């Protein structure tokens, strides 16, 4: 449950300062730094794709993030 909360906070962070605070919170909730980095990278890609496809009729991506298998 803590990772779900951390992911929601990371998703909602819009500015650099908000993202910094969200990362600190995610770390304090026990989310490993490498998972935070992977999740933020994934969010950046998804958001970039949403921007690129904003002219299409369906802007929902349906993407779900899955951590890499170690």
C-alpha angles and dihedrals in degrees: 000000000000091000091052090054091047091050091050091052091048091050093051095049108106106167131050091253092049091049091049091052091045090053091050090050093047090052091049089051089057101257109148116245093237091056090049090052093047091048093049090048090050091049091052091053094047092048091048090051091049090053092048093050097040089114093059120095094244115051096172111106103196088209119151122196118233122183116240116261110252 
